Amino acid sequence: MSHDQRGGNGNGDRMKSRAKWVFIGFALIAAYFLILEHKAHLSGYLQYWPFLLLLACPLLHLFMHGGHGDHGEHGRDRTNGSKSKKGE
């Protein structure tokens, strides 16, 4: 006898996906009208947008990684450089 043992209800996943797309649609419409209404205020800053985007890259890297220093040192003991074992 074969049972379908999926982790959840397929209808619930479909509703979450639909709700996500509805939210994205409303957010895009709101952003459009926000930019449309404030275009006169933003026009002076449009020349700086490419530079702000390039500045955002290293800032996001810095904040998302929490700084530098421990890249590649995951699971290693700092005193002797060997892999640390759970239980010792």
PDB file of N, CA, C and O in Angstrom, chain B, residues numbered from 101:
ATOM      1  N   MET B 101       0.840  -1.168   0.000  1.00  0.00           N
ATOM      2  CA  MET B 101       0.000   0.000   0.000  1.00  0.00           C
ATOM      3  C   MET B 101       0.888   1.234   0.000  1.00  0.00           C
ATOM      4  O   MET B 101       1.823   1.328   0.795  1.00  0.00           O
ATOM      5  N   SER B 102       0.605   2.164  -0.872  1.00  0.00           N
ATOM      6  CA  SER B 102       1.423   3.355  -1.030  1.00  0.00           C
ATOM      7  C   SER B 102       0.688   4.569  -0.469  1.00  0.00           C
ATOM      8  O   SER B 102      -0.469   4.824  -0.803  1.00  0.00           O
ATOM      9  N   HIS B 103       1.367   5.292   0.365  1.00  0.00           N
ATOM     10  CA  HIS B 103       0.792   6.510   0.943  1.00  0.00           C
ATOM     11  C   HIS B 103       1.588   7.711   0.469  1.00  0.00           C
ATOM     12  O   HIS B 103       2.809   7.644   0.322  1.00  0.00           O
ATOM     13  N   ASP B 104       0.896   8.793   0.234  1.00  0.00           N
ATOM     14  CA  ASP B 104       1.547  10.041  -0.131  1.00  0.00           C
ATOM     15  C   ASP B 104       1.945  10.757   1.155  1.00  0.00           C
ATOM     16  O   ASP B 104       1.079  11.203   1.908  1.00  0.00           O
ATOM     17  N   GLN B 105       3.237  10.870   1.412  1.00  0.00           N
ATOM     18  CA  GLN B 105       3.702  11.437   2.681  1.00  0.00           C
ATOM     19  C   GLN B 105       4.430  12.756   2.467  1.00  0.00           C
ATOM     20  O   GLN B 105       5.578  12.925   2.877  1.00  0.00           O
ATOM     21  N   ARG B 106       3.755  13.660   1.833  1.00  0.00           N
ATOM     22  CA  ARG B 106       4.343  14.994   1.691  1.00  0.00           C
ATOM     23  C   ARG B 106       4.278  15.719   3.012  1.00  0.00           C
ATOM     24  O   ARG B 106       3.418  15.435   3.846  1.00  0.00           O
ATOM     25  N   GLY B 107       5.197  16.664   3.205  1.00  0.00           N
ATOM     26  CA  GLY B 107       5.303  17.367   4.474  1.00  0.00           C
ATOM     27  C   GLY B 107       4.167  18.314   4.776  1.00  0.00           C
ATOM     28  O   GLY B 107       3.987  18.683   5.936  1.00  0.00           O
ATOM     29  N   GLY B 108       3.405  18.719   3.805  1.00  0.00           N
ATOM     30  CA  GLY B 108       2.356  19.694   4.089  1.00  0.00           C
ATOM     31  C   GLY B 108       1.236  19.605   3.088  1.00  0.00           C
ATOM     32  O   GLY B 108       1.225  18.746   2.207  1.00  0.00           O
ATOM     33  N   ASN B 109       0.319  20.486   3.238  1.00  0.00           N
ATOM     34  CA  ASN B 109      -0.823  20.556   2.358  1.00  0.00           C
ATOM     35  C   ASN B 109      -0.438  21.350   1.121  1.00  0.00           C
ATOM     36  O   ASN B 109       0.055  22.471   1.246  1.00  0.00           O
ATOM     37  N   GLY B 110      -0.646  20.806  -0.060  1.00  0.00           N
ATOM     38  CA  GLY B 110      -0.280  21.491  -1.296  1.00  0.00           C
ATOM     39  C   GLY B 110      -1.037  22.779  -1.493  1.00  0.00           C
ATOM     40  O   GLY B 110      -0.511  23.724  -2.081  1.00  0.00           O
ATOM     41  N   ASN B 111      -2.274  22.835  -1.008  1.00  0.00           N
ATOM     42  CA  ASN B 111      -3.084  24.040  -1.137  1.00  0.00           C
ATOM     43  C   ASN B 111      -2.508  25.180  -0.300  1.00  0.00           C
ATOM     44  O   ASN B 111      -2.567  26.338  -0.714  1.00  0.00           O
ATOM     45  N   GLY B 112      -1.955  24.869   0.865  1.00  0.00           N
ATOM     46  CA  GLY B 112      -1.351  25.901   1.711  1.00  0.00           C
ATOM     47  C   GLY B 112      -0.125  26.522   1.059  1.00  0.00           C
ATOM     48  O   GLY B 112       0.090  27.730   1.159  1.00  0.00           O
ATOM     49  N   ASP B 113       0.684  25.696   0.387  1.00  0.00           N
ATOM     50  CA  ASP B 113       1.859  26.213  -0.318  1.00  0.00           C
ATOM     51  C   ASP B 113       1.443  27.110  -1.472  1.00  0.00           C
ATOM     52  O   ASP B 113       2.077  28.132  -1.738  1.00  0.00           O
ATOM     53  N   ARG B 114       0.363  26.717  -2.160  1.00  0.00           N
ATOM     54  CA  ARG B 114      -0.131  27.515  -3.277  1.00  0.00           C
ATOM     55  C   ARG B 114      -0.642  28.865  -2.789  1.00  0.00           C
ATOM     56  O   ARG B 114      -0.452  29.878  -3.461  1.00  0.00           O
ATOM     57  N   MET B 115      -1.287  28.887  -1.629  1.00  0.00           N
ATOM     58  CA  MET B 115      -1.797  30.149  -1.079  1.00  0.00           C
ATOM     59  C   MET B 115      -0.664  31.066  -0.660  1.00  0.00           C
ATOM     60  O   MET B 115      -0.746  32.281  -0.843  1.00  0.00           O
ATOM     61  N   LYS B 116       0.405  30.488  -0.094  1.00  0.00           N
ATOM     62  CA  LYS B 116       1.557  31.311   0.273  1.00  0.00           C
ATOM     63  C   LYS B 116       2.187  31.926  -0.960  1.00  0.00           C
ATOM     64  O   LYS B 116       2.571  33.095  -0.947  1.00  0.00           O
ATOM     65  N   SER B 117       2.296  31.143  -2.029  1.00  0.00           N
ATOM     66  CA  SER B 117       2.872  31.648  -3.270  1.00  0.00           C
ATOM     67  C   SER B 117       2.001  32.750  -3.864  1.00  0.00           C
ATOM     68  O   SER B 117       2.506  33.771  -4.329  1.00  0.00           O
ATOM     69  N   ARG B 118       0.688  32.533  -3.843  1.00  0.00           N
ATOM     70  CA  ARG B 118      -0.232  33.536  -4.377  1.00  0.00           C
ATOM     71  C   ARG B 118      -0.164  34.819  -3.550  1.00  0.00           C
ATOM     72  O   ARG B 118      -0.158  35.917  -4.106  1.00  0.00           O
ATOM     73  N   ALA B 119      -0.113  34.682  -2.233  1.00  0.00           N
ATOM     74  CA  ALA B 119      -0.027  35.858  -1.361  1.00  0.00           C
ATOM     75  C   ALA B 119       1.276  36.619  -1.607  1.00  0.00           C
ATOM     76  O   ALA B 119       1.302  37.849  -1.571  1.00  0.00           O
ATOM     77  N   LYS B 120       2.342  35.882  -1.855  1.00  0.00           N
ATOM     78  CA  LYS B 120       3.631  36.529  -2.134  1.00  0.00           C
ATOM     79  C   LYS B 120       3.544  37.363  -3.404  1.00  0.00           C
ATOM     80  O   LYS B 120       4.027  38.495  -3.438  1.00  0.00           O
ATOM     81  N   TRP B 121       2.923  36.805  -4.461  1.00  0.00           N
ATOM     82  CA  TRP B 121       2.826  37.532  -5.723  1.00  0.00           C
ATOM     83  C   TRP B 121       1.876  38.724  -5.615  1.00  0.00           C
ATOM     84  O   TRP B 121       2.101  39.754  -6.250  1.00  0.00           O
ATOM     85  N   VAL B 122       0.838  38.594  -4.832  1.00  0.00           N
ATOM     86  CA  VAL B 122      -0.073  39.726  -4.616  1.00  0.00           C
ATOM     87  C   VAL B 122       0.663  40.846  -3.887  1.00  0.00           C
ATOM     88  O   VAL B 122       0.520  42.017  -4.240  1.00  0.00           O
ATOM     89  N   PHE B 123       1.448  40.491  -2.874  1.00  0.00           N
ATOM     90  CA  PHE B 123       2.223  41.499  -2.151  1.00  0.00           C
ATOM     91  C   PHE B 123       3.228  42.185  -3.072  1.00  0.00           C
ATOM     92  O   PHE B 123       3.372  43.407  -3.034  1.00  0.00           O
ATOM     93  N   ILE B 124       3.923  41.403  -3.898  1.00  0.00           N
ATOM     94  CA  ILE B 124       4.893  41.986  -4.831  1.00  0.00           C
ATOM     95  C   ILE B 124       4.191  42.936  -5.796  1.00  0.00           C
ATOM     96  O   ILE B 124       4.719  44.002  -6.112  1.00  0.00           O
ATOM     97  N   GLY B 125       3.000  42.552  -6.267  1.00  0.00           N
ATOM     98  CA  GLY B 125       2.241  43.426  -7.173  1.00  0.00           C
ATOM     99  C   GLY B 125       1.865  44.748  -6.518  1.00  0.00           C
ATOM    100  O   GLY B 125       2.037  45.817  -7.105  1.00  0.00           O
ATOM    101  N   PHE B 126       1.350  44.663  -5.293  1.00  0.00           N
ATOM    102  CA  PHE B 126       1.009  45.901  -4.576  1.00  0.00           C
ATOM    103  C   PHE B 126       2.242  46.749  -4.302  1.00  0.00           C
ATOM    104  O   PHE B 126       2.180  47.975  -4.393  1.00  0.00           O
ATOM    105  N   ALA B 127       3.358  46.116  -3.969  1.00  0.00           N
ATOM    106  CA  ALA B 127       4.588  46.864  -3.697  1.00  0.00           C
ATOM    107  C   ALA B 127       5.084  47.569  -4.960  1.00  0.00           C
ATOM    108  O   ALA B 127       5.541  48.710  -4.892  1.00  0.00           O
ATOM    109  N   LEU B 128       4.998  46.904  -6.102  1.00  0.00           N
ATOM    110  CA  LEU B 128       5.421  47.537  -7.358  1.00  0.00           C
ATOM    111  C   LEU B 128       4.516  48.709  -7.726  1.00  0.00           C
ATOM    112  O   LEU B 128       4.997  49.748  -8.179  1.00  0.00           O
ATOM    113  N   ILE B 129       3.222  48.547  -7.535  1.00  0.00           N
ATOM    114  CA  ILE B 129       2.285  49.643  -7.828  1.00  0.00           C
ATOM    115  C   ILE B 129       2.545  50.821  -6.891  1.00  0.00           C
ATOM    116  O   ILE B 129       2.549  51.973  -7.326  1.00  0.00           O
ATOM    117  N   ALA B 130       2.761  50.537  -5.612  1.00  0.00           N
ATOM    118  CA  ALA B 130       3.043  51.608  -4.651  1.00  0.00           C
ATOM    119  C   ALA B 130       4.351  52.316  -4.992  1.00  0.00           C
ATOM    120  O   ALA B 130       4.431  53.541  -4.910  1.00  0.00           O
ATOM    121  N   ALA B 131       5.375  51.554  -5.375  1.00  0.00           N
ATOM    122  CA  ALA B 131       6.663  52.161  -5.744  1.00  0.00           C
ATOM    123  C   ALA B 131       6.503  53.034  -6.980  1.00  0.00           C
ATOM    124  O   ALA B 131       7.090  54.113  -7.054  1.00  0.00           O
ATOM    125  N   TYR B 132       5.717  52.581  -7.950  1.00  0.00           N
ATOM    126  CA  TYR B 132       5.491  53.367  -9.162  1.00  0.00           C
ATOM    127  C   TYR B 132       4.863  54.716  -8.831  1.00  0.00           C
ATOM    128  O   TYR B 132       5.333  55.754  -9.295  1.00  0.00           O
ATOM    129  N   PHE B 133       3.797  54.699  -8.024  1.00  0.00           N
ATOM    130  CA  PHE B 133       3.134  55.955  -7.696  1.00  0.00           C
ATOM    131  C   PHE B 133       3.996  56.833  -6.788  1.00  0.00           C
ATOM    132  O   PHE B 133       3.941  58.059  -6.884  1.00  0.00           O
ATOM    133  N   LEU B 134       4.775  56.232  -5.926  1.00  0.00           N
ATOM    134  CA  LEU B 134       5.668  57.003  -5.063  1.00  0.00           C
ATOM    135  C   LEU B 134       6.725  57.729  -5.893  1.00  0.00           C
ATOM    136  O   LEU B 134       7.004  58.906  -5.663  1.00  0.00           O
ATOM    137  N   ILE B 135       7.307  57.022  -6.853  1.00  0.00           N
ATOM    138  CA  ILE B 135       8.305  57.649  -7.729  1.00  0.00           C
ATOM    139  C   ILE B 135       7.648  58.682  -8.631  1.00  0.00           C
ATOM    140  O   ILE B 135       8.212  59.751  -8.863  1.00  0.00           O
ATOM    141  N   LEU B 136       6.466  58.375  -9.141  1.00  0.00           N
ATOM    142  CA  LEU B 136       5.760  59.303 -10.025  1.00  0.00           C
ATOM    143  C   LEU B 136       5.444  60.620  -9.318  1.00  0.00           C
ATOM    144  O   LEU B 136       5.621  61.693  -9.895  1.00  0.00           O
ATOM    145  N   GLU B 137       4.981  60.543  -8.084  1.00  0.00           N
ATOM    146  CA  GLU B 137       4.612  61.742  -7.349  1.00  0.00           C
ATOM    147  C   GLU B 137       5.811  62.551  -6.862  1.00  0.00           C
ATOM    148  O   GLU B 137       5.710  63.766  -6.692  1.00  0.00           O
ATOM    149  N   HIS B 138       6.925  61.899  -6.641  1.00  0.00           N
ATOM    150  CA  HIS B 138       8.101  62.584  -6.093  1.00  0.00           C
ATOM    151  C   HIS B 138       9.236  62.706  -7.107  1.00  0.00           C
ATOM    152  O   HIS B 138      10.393  62.889  -6.729  1.00  0.00           O
ATOM    153  N   LYS B 139       8.905  62.606  -8.390  1.00  0.00           N
ATOM    154  CA  LYS B 139       9.916  62.665  -9.438  1.00  0.00           C
ATOM    155  C   LYS B 139      10.664  64.003  -9.435  1.00  0.00           C
ATOM    156  O   LYS B 139      11.869  64.036  -9.685  1.00  0.00           O
ATOM    157  N   ALA B 140       9.976  65.077  -9.160  1.00  0.00           N
ATOM    158  CA  ALA B 140      10.615  66.397  -9.145  1.00  0.00           C
ATOM    159  C   ALA B 140      11.664  66.489  -8.042  1.00  0.00           C
ATOM    160  O   ALA B 140      12.697  67.135  -8.214  1.00  0.00           O
ATOM    161  N   HIS B 141      11.398  65.844  -6.914  1.00  0.00           N
ATOM    162  CA  HIS B 141      12.357  65.883  -5.814  1.00  0.00           C
ATOM    163  C   HIS B 141      13.546  64.972  -6.085  1.00  0.00           C
ATOM    164  O   HIS B 141      14.667  65.270  -5.671  1.00  0.00           O
ATOM    165  N   LEU B 142      13.309  63.869  -6.774  1.00  0.00           N
ATOM    166  CA  LEU B 142      14.368  62.887  -7.015  1.00  0.00           C
ATOM    167  C   LEU B 142      15.232  63.202  -8.223  1.00  0.00           C
ATOM    168  O   LEU B 142      16.327  62.655  -8.349  1.00  0.00           O
ATOM    169  N   SER B 143      14.771  64.067  -9.111  1.00  0.00           N
ATOM    170  CA  SER B 143      15.498  64.302 -10.359  1.00  0.00           C
ATOM    171  C   SER B 143      16.898  64.875 -10.121  1.00  0.00           C
ATOM    172  O   SER B 143      17.797  64.627 -10.924  1.00  0.00           O
ATOM    173  N   GLY B 144      17.102  65.609  -9.073  1.00  0.00           N
ATOM    174  CA  GLY B 144      18.425  66.148  -8.784  1.00  0.00           C
ATOM    175  C   GLY B 144      19.412  65.086  -8.325  1.00  0.00           C
ATOM    176  O   GLY B 144      20.624  65.273  -8.428  1.00  0.00           O
ATOM    177  N   TYR B 145      18.892  63.967  -7.817  1.00  0.00           N
ATOM    178  CA  TYR B 145      19.763  62.914  -7.292  1.00  0.00           C
ATOM    179  C   TYR B 145      19.949  61.757  -8.259  1.00  0.00           C
ATOM    180  O   TYR B 145      20.716  60.840  -7.964  1.00  0.00           O
ATOM    181  N   LEU B 146      19.276  61.765  -9.401  1.00  0.00           N
ATOM    182  CA  LEU B 146      19.369  60.645 -10.336  1.00  0.00           C
ATOM    183  C   LEU B 146      20.773  60.461 -10.887  1.00  0.00           C
ATOM    184  O   LEU B 146      21.153  59.346 -11.245  1.00  0.00           O
ATOM    185  N   GLN B 147      21.549  61.536 -10.961  1.00  0.00           N
ATOM    186  CA  GLN B 147      22.903  61.417 -11.487  1.00  0.00           C
ATOM    187  C   GLN B 147      23.821  60.655 -10.537  1.00  0.00           C
ATOM    188  O   GLN B 147      24.866  60.163 -10.965  1.00  0.00           O
ATOM    189  N   TYR B 148      23.461  60.546  -9.265  1.00  0.00           N
ATOM    190  CA  TYR B 148      24.295  59.871  -8.276  1.00  0.00           C
ATOM    191  C   TYR B 148      23.922  58.404  -8.060  1.00  0.00           C
ATOM    192  O   TYR B 148      24.637  57.695  -7.352  1.00  0.00           O
ATOM    193  N   TRP B 149      22.806  57.925  -8.662  1.00  0.00           N
ATOM    194  CA  TRP B 149      22.344  56.570  -8.413  1.00  0.00           C
ATOM    195  C   TRP B 149      23.366  55.492  -8.760  1.00  0.00           C
ATOM    196  O   TRP B 149      23.519  54.560  -7.971  1.00  0.00           O
ATOM    197  N   PRO B 150      24.081  55.556  -9.896  1.00  0.00           N
ATOM    198  CA  PRO B 150      25.080  54.505 -10.176  1.00  0.00           C
ATOM    199  C   PRO B 150      26.182  54.453  -9.119  1.00  0.00           C
ATOM    200  O   PRO B 150      26.645  53.371  -8.758  1.00  0.00           O
ATOM    201  N   PHE B 151      26.601  55.612  -8.626  1.00  0.00           N
ATOM    202  CA  PHE B 151      27.647  55.639  -7.606  1.00  0.00           C
ATOM    203  C   PHE B 151      27.131  55.112  -6.267  1.00  0.00           C
ATOM    204  O   PHE B 151      27.860  54.436  -5.541  1.00  0.00           O
ATOM    205  N   LEU B 152      25.880  55.421  -5.944  1.00  0.00           N
ATOM    206  CA  LEU B 152      25.295  54.905  -4.714  1.00  0.00           C
ATOM    207  C   LEU B 152      25.133  53.389  -4.777  1.00  0.00           C
ATOM    208  O   LEU B 152      25.306  52.698  -3.773  1.00  0.00           O
ATOM    209  N   LEU B 153      24.805  52.882  -5.946  1.00  0.00           N
ATOM    210  CA  LEU B 153      24.700  51.435  -6.116  1.00  0.00           C
ATOM    211  C   LEU B 153      26.062  50.768  -5.932  1.00  0.00           C
ATOM    212  O   LEU B 153      26.163  49.735  -5.270  1.00  0.00           O
ATOM    213  N   LEU B 154      27.090  51.344  -6.506  1.00  0.00           N
ATOM    214  CA  LEU B 154      28.438  50.786  -6.332  1.00  0.00           C
ATOM    215  C   LEU B 154      28.906  50.905  -4.882  1.00  0.00           C
ATOM    216  O   LEU B 154      29.623  50.031  -4.395  1.00  0.00           O
ATOM    217  N   LEU B 155      28.517  51.956  -4.197  1.00  0.00           N
ATOM    218  CA  LEU B 155      28.877  52.118  -2.790  1.00  0.00           C
ATOM    219  C   LEU B 155      28.127  51.114  -1.918  1.00  0.00           C
ATOM    220  O   LEU B 155      28.643  50.673  -0.892  1.00  0.00           O
ATOM    221  N   ALA B 156      26.919  50.757  -2.322  1.00  0.00           N
ATOM    222  CA  ALA B 156      26.123  49.813  -1.542  1.00  0.00           C
ATOM    223  C   ALA B 156      26.724  48.411  -1.540  1.00  0.00           C
ATOM    224  O   ALA B 156      26.552  47.677  -0.567  1.00  0.00           O
ATOM    225  N   CYS B 157      27.419  48.025  -2.595  1.00  0.00           N
ATOM    226  CA  CYS B 157      27.980  46.666  -2.684  1.00  0.00           C
ATOM    227  C   CYS B 157      28.960  46.364  -1.550  1.00  0.00           C
ATOM    228  O   CYS B 157      28.764  45.374  -0.845  1.00  0.00           O
ATOM    229  N   PRO B 158      30.011  47.173  -1.339  1.00  0.00           N
ATOM    230  CA  PRO B 158      30.923  46.842  -0.239  1.00  0.00           C
ATOM    231  C   PRO B 158      30.274  47.010   1.132  1.00  0.00           C
ATOM    232  O   PRO B 158      30.614  46.286   2.068  1.00  0.00           O
ATOM    233  N   LEU B 159      29.349  47.948   1.262  1.00  0.00           N
ATOM    234  CA  LEU B 159      28.673  48.112   2.545  1.00  0.00           C
ATOM    235  C   LEU B 159      27.817  46.894   2.878  1.00  0.00           C
ATOM    236  O   LEU B 159      27.828  46.418   4.013  1.00  0.00           O
ATOM    237  N   LEU B 160      27.078  46.391   1.896  1.00  0.00           N
ATOM    238  CA  LEU B 160      26.280  45.186   2.125  1.00  0.00           C
ATOM    239  C   LEU B 160      27.182  43.999   2.428  1.00  0.00           C
ATOM    240  O   LEU B 160      26.863  43.184   3.294  1.00  0.00           O
ATOM    241  N   HIS B 161      28.304  43.895   1.725  1.00  0.00           N
ATOM    242  CA  HIS B 161      29.242  42.805   1.981  1.00  0.00           C
ATOM    243  C   HIS B 161      29.756  42.874   3.412  1.00  0.00           C
ATOM    244  O   HIS B 161      29.838  41.857   4.101  1.00  0.00           O
ATOM    245  N   LEU B 162      30.095  44.057   3.848  1.00  0.00           N
ATOM    246  CA  LEU B 162      30.629  44.233   5.195  1.00  0.00           C
ATOM    247  C   LEU B 162      29.581  43.899   6.255  1.00  0.00           C
ATOM    248  O   LEU B 162      29.876  43.191   7.217  1.00  0.00           O
ATOM    249  N   PHE B 163      28.370  44.402   6.085  1.00  0.00           N
ATOM    250  CA  PHE B 163      27.348  44.177   7.099  1.00  0.00           C
ATOM    251  C   PHE B 163      26.760  42.770   7.044  1.00  0.00           C
ATOM    252  O   PHE B 163      26.408  42.211   8.083  1.00  0.00           O
ATOM    253  N   MET B 164      26.648  42.196   5.865  1.00  0.00           N
ATOM    254  CA  MET B 164      26.060  40.866   5.765  1.00  0.00           C
ATOM    255  C   MET B 164      27.019  39.789   6.264  1.00  0.00           C
ATOM    256  O   MET B 164      26.577  38.784   6.822  1.00  0.00           O
ATOM    257  N   HIS B 165      28.316  39.980   6.076  1.00  0.00           N
ATOM    258  CA  HIS B 165      29.283  39.003   6.570  1.00  0.00           C
ATOM    259  C   HIS B 165      29.689  39.274   8.008  1.00  0.00           C
ATOM    260  O   HIS B 165      30.324  38.424   8.632  1.00  0.00           O
ATOM    261  N   GLY B 166      29.350  40.406   8.537  1.00  0.00           N
ATOM    262  CA  GLY B 166      29.727  40.731   9.909  1.00  0.00           C
ATOM    263  C   GLY B 166      31.202  41.078  10.025  1.00  0.00           C
ATOM    264  O   GLY B 166      31.813  40.825  11.064  1.00  0.00           O
ATOM    265  N   GLY B 167      31.774  41.642   9.001  1.00  0.00           N
ATOM    266  CA  GLY B 167      33.191  41.966   9.027  1.00  0.00           C
ATOM    267  C   GLY B 167      34.010  40.848   8.415  1.00  0.00           C
ATOM    268  O   GLY B 167      33.462  39.863   7.920  1.00  0.00           O
ATOM    269  N   HIS B 168      35.300  41.002   8.450  1.00  0.00           N
ATOM    270  CA  HIS B 168      36.198  39.994   7.892  1.00  0.00           C
ATOM    271  C   HIS B 168      36.999  39.360   9.014  1.00  0.00           C
ATOM    272  O   HIS B 168      37.038  39.879  10.130  1.00  0.00           O
ATOM    273  N   GLY B 169      37.628  38.256   8.722  1.00  0.00           N
ATOM    274  CA  GLY B 169      38.507  37.647   9.694  1.00  0.00           C
ATOM    275  C   GLY B 169      38.364  36.152   9.802  1.00  0.00           C
ATOM    276  O   GLY B 169      39.374  35.466   9.962  1.00  0.00           O
ATOM    277  N   ASP B 170      37.170  35.609   9.725  1.00  0.00           N
ATOM    278  CA  ASP B 170      36.992  34.185   9.938  1.00  0.00           C
ATOM    279  C   ASP B 170      36.530  33.461   8.681  1.00  0.00           C
ATOM    280  O   ASP B 170      35.863  32.432   8.786  1.00  0.00           O
ATOM    281  N   HIS B 171      36.857  33.959   7.510  1.00  0.00           N
ATOM    282  CA  HIS B 171      36.476  33.273   6.290  1.00  0.00           C
ATOM    283  C   HIS B 171      37.315  32.008   6.167  1.00  0.00           C
ATOM    284  O   HIS B 171      38.543  32.079   6.214  1.00  0.00           O
ATOM    285  N   GLY B 172      36.692  30.884   6.013  1.00  0.00           N
ATOM    286  CA  GLY B 172      37.407  29.631   5.832  1.00  0.00           C
ATOM    287  C   GLY B 172      37.845  28.987   7.131  1.00  0.00           C
ATOM    288  O   GLY B 172      38.501  27.947   7.087  1.00  0.00           O
ATOM    289  N   GLU B 173      37.525  29.536   8.259  1.00  0.00           N
ATOM    290  CA  GLU B 173      37.942  28.987   9.547  1.00  0.00           C
ATOM    291  C   GLU B 173      36.791  28.289  10.254  1.00  0.00           C
ATOM    292  O   GLU B 173      36.829  28.115  11.473  1.00  0.00           O
ATOM    293  N   HIS B 174      35.791  27.898   9.524  1.00  0.00           N
ATOM    294  CA  HIS B 174      34.626  27.263  10.131  1.00  0.00           C
ATOM    295  C   HIS B 174      34.996  25.886  10.653  1.00  0.00           C
ATOM    296  O   HIS B 174      35.531  25.062   9.910  1.00  0.00           O
ATOM    297  N   GLY B 175      34.719  25.631  11.916  1.00  0.00           N
ATOM    298  CA  GLY B 175      34.952  24.323  12.495  1.00  0.00           C
ATOM    299  C   GLY B 175      36.388  24.056  12.889  1.00  0.00           C
ATOM    300  O   GLY B 175      36.720  22.914  13.206  1.00  0.00           O
ATOM    301  N   ARG B 176      37.237  25.033  12.886  1.00  0.00           N
ATOM    302  CA  ARG B 176      38.647  24.829  13.240  1.00  0.00           C
ATOM    303  C   ARG B 176      38.930  25.405  14.619  1.00  0.00           C
ATOM    304  O   ARG B 176      38.356  26.417  15.021  1.00  0.00           O
ATOM    305  N   ASP B 177      39.823  24.739  15.330  1.00  0.00           N
ATOM    306  CA  ASP B 177      40.264  25.211  16.637  1.00  0.00           C
ATOM    307  C   ASP B 177      41.320  26.282  16.413  1.00  0.00           C
ATOM    308  O   ASP B 177      42.252  26.064  15.639  1.00  0.00           O
ATOM    309  N   ARG B 178      41.205  27.421  17.061  1.00  0.00           N
ATOM    310  CA  ARG B 178      42.127  28.532  16.833  1.00  0.00           C
ATOM    311  C   ARG B 178      43.500  28.300  17.438  1.00  0.00           C
ATOM    312  O   ARG B 178      44.464  28.938  17.012  1.00  0.00           O
ATOM    313  N   THR B 179      43.625  27.412  18.414  1.00  0.00           N
ATOM    314  CA  THR B 179      44.908  27.251  19.089  1.00  0.00           C
ATOM    315  C   THR B 179      45.897  26.436  18.269  1.00  0.00           C
ATOM    316  O   THR B 179      47.059  26.826  18.158  1.00  0.00           O
ATOM    317  N   ASN B 180      45.470  25.309  17.689  1.00  0.00           N
ATOM    318  CA  ASN B 180      46.432  24.492  16.959  1.00  0.00           C
ATOM    319  C   ASN B 180      46.066  24.281  15.503  1.00  0.00           C
ATOM    320  O   ASN B 180      46.806  23.609  14.784  1.00  0.00           O
ATOM    321  N   GLY B 181      44.947  24.834  15.040  1.00  0.00           N
ATOM    322  CA  GLY B 181      44.590  24.756  13.633  1.00  0.00           C
ATOM    323  C   GLY B 181      43.979  23.434  13.216  1.00  0.00           C
ATOM    324  O   GLY B 181      43.694  23.244  12.034  1.00  0.00           O
ATOM    325  N   SER B 182      43.767  22.506  14.150  1.00  0.00           N
ATOM    326  CA  SER B 182      43.165  21.219  13.786  1.00  0.00           C
ATOM    327  C   SER B 182      41.656  21.322  13.905  1.00  0.00           C
ATOM    328  O   SER B 182      41.121  22.215  14.562  1.00  0.00           O
ATOM    329  N   LYS B 183      40.986  20.383  13.252  1.00  0.00           N
ATOM    330  CA  LYS B 183      39.531  20.356  13.325  1.00  0.00           C
ATOM    331  C   LYS B 183      39.099  20.003  14.731  1.00  0.00           C
ATOM    332  O   LYS B 183      39.626  19.069  15.335  1.00  0.00           O
ATOM    333  N   SER B 184      38.147  20.742  15.249  1.00  0.00           N
ATOM    334  CA  SER B 184      37.642  20.443  16.583  1.00  0.00           C
ATOM    335  C   SER B 184      36.578  19.368  16.477  1.00  0.00           C
ATOM    336  O   SER B 184      35.773  19.386  15.546  1.00  0.00           O
ATOM    337  N   LYS B 185      36.561  18.442  17.407  1.00  0.00           N
ATOM    338  CA  LYS B 185      35.603  17.355  17.413  1.00  0.00           C
ATOM    339  C   LYS B 185      34.634  17.560  18.573  1.00  0.00           C
ATOM    340  O   LYS B 185      35.029  17.953  19.671  1.00  0.00           O
ATOM    341  N   LYS B 186      33.371  17.287  18.311  1.00  0.00           N
ATOM    342  CA  LYS B 186      32.370  17.387  19.382  1.00  0.00           C
ATOM    343  C   LYS B 186      32.577  16.223  20.320  1.00  0.00           C
ATOM    344  O   LYS B 186      32.745  15.112  19.819  1.00  0.00           O
ATOM    345  N   GLY B 187      32.582  16.359  21.557  1.00  0.00           N
ATOM    346  CA  GLY B 187      32.735  15.258  22.483  1.00  0.00           C
ATOM    347  C   GLY B 187      34.120  15.160  23.080  1.00  0.00           C
ATOM    348  O   GLY B 187      34.319  14.373  24.006  1.00  0.00           O
ATOM    349  N   GLU B 188      35.067  15.903  22.607  1.00  0.00           N
ATOM    350  CA  GLU B 188      36.409  15.880  23.215  1.00  0.00           C
ATOM    351  C   GLU B 188      36.595  17.071  24.116  1.00  0.00           C
ATOM    352  O   GLU B 188      37.657  17.229  24.718  1.00  0.00           O
TER     353      GLU B 188
END
